[in-house]
Amino acid sequence: MKQSLFESRHKAEWERFALALERLERGKQTSQVSGFPKAYRRLCQHLALAQERGYSSFLIDSLQQQALRGHQQLYRHRSRLGANLLSFILADFPRLVRSEWPFVLVAGLLFFGSLIGVGVLVHAFPELVYNLIPADQVREMQGMYDPVAGHLGRTTERAASEDWVMFGYYVMHNIGIAFQTFASGLLAGVGSAFFLFYNGLVIGAVAGHLSEIGFGQTFWPFVIGHGAFELSAIALAGAAGLKLGWALIAPGRLTRGEALRLAARKSVLLICGVMLFLLIAAFIEAYWSAKTTVTPLTKYAVGAALWALVAMYLLFAGRTRHAPE
């Protein structure tokens, strides 16, 4: 193919690429410049063809310069993505949790309040558990945590592939609960409030019942480690759902659609942090909580440390020190 025909065929494409480059160099994100990675690959192909066919050095130098500038923009924005992700984990997410403290507080009271309250009541009045949970589910829980049966936990002989399967199961199960608690907030917040209270009620009833019948020696060492991330994640998912519901109930001067759209931005960011917490919880549950070769005292110590870590992370991570005036 003659150079003149090659240039005329692709000139418009190169001009569009040059405009996209200018937008990126002015500070736009690659996500805001449609199809830039694909256009960059096309330009590199054209450069390779021009070099292979021996076109003029003017054309090759021009394409090469654009390819170098395009590579710099792709590398710069990909690096920024990693930095933004790290910044979200280390600072932005805990700051967001603190900024939404009214919803977090209400969600925490509904979830942890029902969990602790019902747990104490069931421990004091054992028959109450059968009014809250079906008898067959109670028997199933008893069989799972029975110290004599030995159904719970694992020894060092369990294959690593089985740990991975359990990790995947815990991830899907926990994410299902969190998403249900979050998405039901669209029912004017009532759905999130219900699932927060209900999940707390069930967990509290199980904990109180197993402790009362003497299975606490199996139950508490198992749950204390991953519970720090898992239970906190459920409460935060509920807070995100309550925020959606509040936008529908009290949109202020905005339309309900606009208020919901603004609330959804922060709620979705909260859910991103919740997903991170649930991944950590699933990893701990699969690879640490189920180990029977670790003493209960060690698990209690590690569990206490993890609860303290979660609390300090949410309360203090991302805070900036202000210079004295």
N, C-alpha and C positions, 0 to 999 in steps of 0.2 A: 504494500500500500504506500502511495506517495505521501510525503510529509504534509503537503497542502491539504490532501483529503483527510488525513488523520487529524490535523488541527481543526479543520472545519467541522468534523464530526463530533469532536469532544470539547470544543471551545466553550460552549455554554455550560457544560458540566464543570469545567475548571473554574469558570467565573463564579458559579454558585459555591464551589468549595472555597474560593478566596474570600467571598462574603462571610461564609460560616467561620472561617479562620479569624477574620476581623472581629466578629461578635465574641468569639471565645477569648481573644486577646484583650477585649474590653471588660472581661470579667464574667461573662455568661458561663453557665454550667453546660456540660456536654448534653445533659438531659433536655436543655432548653433549645438546643440546635438539632433539629430533626435529621436523623440519618447520618450524622457526622462520621461515626466509625466506619460505616459502609462506604461512604464517599472517600474516606481516607484510603481504604483498601483498593478502591477503584483507581485512585490517583497513583498508588504504588504500582499497580499493574500497567498503567499507561507509561510510567517512567521506565519500567523494565522493558516494555515493547520498544520504546523510543531508543533505548540504549542498544537493544538487540538489533534493531534495523539500521542503526548508524545515522539517526537523524541529526540535525544541526546541534552544535553545542549550546546555542542560545535556547532552544526548546528544552534540551535535557537539563541545563542549569536552572531554568525557570521551574520545571516540574520538581527537580530535586530540592530546590529551596522551599517550595510549598510542602513537599513531603517531610522535610526536616521540621518545619514549623508545625505541621499537623502532628508529628510524633511528640513534639514537646507539649502540645496541648493535651493530647491523650494521656501522656505520662503524668502531667501536672494534675489533671482532674482525677485520675485514678488514685494518685497519692492522697489527694484531698479527701476522697471518699473514705479511705482507710482512717485518716486523721479524724474525720467527722464521726465515724463509727466509734472510735476510741473515745472521743470527746463525749459522745452521747452516753456511753457506758460509765465513764468515770465522773462525769459532772452533770450533763444535761438531764438525764433521767432522774437522779435523786433530787435535783432542783425542781423539776416538774412535779414530782410527788409532793414536795413541800409547798409549792405554789397552789396545789389543789387540795390543801389540807382539809377544808370543810368536807369534801366528798370522801377523802381518805378516812377522816375521823368517823363519819357516819357509817361507812362500810365496815370499818374496824369494829365499831360497837355492835353492829348487827351480826357480824360473823363471829368474832371472838367472844362477844357477850353471850350469844346463844350457845356457843361451844362450851364455855366454862360453866355457865349457869346450868345447862342441861346435864353436863357431866357430873356436877356436884349433886344435882337432884337424883339422877339415876343411881349414883353411888350410895346415896342415903336411902332411896326407895327403889330397890332392885327390880320390882315387878313393873315399874314404870317403863322400862325399856321395851316391853312387849306392846305398849300402847303407841310407841313411836316408830318401831321397826318391826316388820313381819317376823314371825317366829322362825321361819326357815332361814332368813338372812342372819338372825342372831345365832342360830346353830352353826351356820357356815363360818361366821367370824370366830366362834368358839373353837371350831375345828382347826382353823388356820393358825390361831395363836396358842393353841394348847401346848404347854411345855413338854408334855409327855409324848404327844404324837410326833413332834418334830417336823411338822409340815413346813414351817416357816424357816427361811434362812438357807444358807448354803455353806458347804465346806470348801476348802481350797481345791478340791478335785473337780468342781464344776467347770465345764469348758468355757473359754472366753466367749465363744459364739453364743452360748446361752445367756451370758451377761448382756451381750449386745441385743439379743431378742427382747429381754426384759426391759432394757433401756428404751427400746422403741415402743414397747407396750405402755410403759409409764408416761412417755412423752405424749402419745396419742390420747391416753386416758385423761391426763391432767389438762391438756390443751382443750379437750372437749368440754370439761367442766368450766374452765376459764372463759372460753368463747360463749358458752351458754349464759354464764353470769353477766358477761359484757353485753352481748347482743340483745338480751331481753330488756336492757335499759331503754330501748326504743318504745317500750310499752309504758311511757311516761315515768320511767324509773321504777315502777312497781315490780317488774320482772326481776331486775337486779336485786332489789331489796328482798324479794321472796327467796331467790336462790342463795343469797348470802345467809339469810336466817335458816333456811332449810339445810344447807350443807353444814353449817355450824351445829345445828341440832343433831344431825345424823352422826357427825364425827364425835361430838360430845357424848351422845348416848352410847356409842361403841366404846369410847375411852372409859366412861364411868362404869359400864357393865363389866368390861374385861378386868378393870382394876378391882372391882368388888368381888369377883369370883376367883381372884388370885392369879390371873394371867398377865398382870402388869409387868412381871419380870421378863416376859417375852415381848409384850406390846410396846412398852415405853422405850427400851433400847433400840427397837427397830425404827420407830417413827421420829425420834427426837432430832436426828441429824438432818434428814431431808425435809422435815416439817418446817424448818426455819424459812426455806425458800418457797416450798409448796403452799403453805398456808398464807404466807405474806402475798404470794402471787394471786391467790383467789380473792383476797381482800382488795388488792389493787385493781383486779379486773372488775370487781363490783363497783369500785370508785369510778372507774372509767364509764361504766354503764349508767351510774347515777348522774354523771355529768351530762351524758346524752339526754337522759330523762328530764333533768332540770332545764335544759335548753328548750325543750318542748313545753314545759309547764310555765316557765318565766322567761320568755325571750326578750323582755325589755322593750326597747324601741325598734328592735329588728323584727323582721318577719320570722316565723318559726323555721322556715327553710334556711334562712341566713344564719340564725342562731344555732341551728343544728349543724350546719356546715362548719362554723367556727369552732363549736365544741368538739366536733369529730376530729379536727386536726390534733388537738391535744389528747383526746381519748385514744386515738390510734397510736400516738407516741407512747402513751402509758402501756398499751397492750404490747408494743414492741419490747418494752422492758419486762413485762410480765412473761413473755415468751422466753426471754433470757433466763429469768428466775426458774421457770419450769424445766428448761433444759438442764440447768445446774441441779435442780431437785431430782430429776430423773437419773442423772448420772450418779449422784450420791446414793439414791435408793437402790440402783442396780449393782453398783460396785462396792458400796460400803455398808449400807444399812442391813443388807441380807447376810453379811458375813457372820458366821457363828463362832469363828476362831478368835474374835475380839471380845474382851471382857465387857460386861455391861457398864462397869465404872468408866472404862475408856470411852465407850460410846456416849455416856452422859457428859463427860468432859468435852468431847469433840462437839456434841450437840449444843452445849451451852456456849461454846466458843462461836459456833455458826450463828446462833441466835443473836449474840452480841455483835457479830460482824454485820449481819443484816441491819440491825438497829443503827449501828454507827454509820453504815453506808448511807442509809436513807436520811438520817438526821444531819450528817456533817459533810458528806462527799459533795464536792463542787462549790463549797462556800469559799468566797474570796475575802482576803483580809484587806480592809480599807485603811489607807494611811491616815494617821491622826491629822486633824486640821490644825 
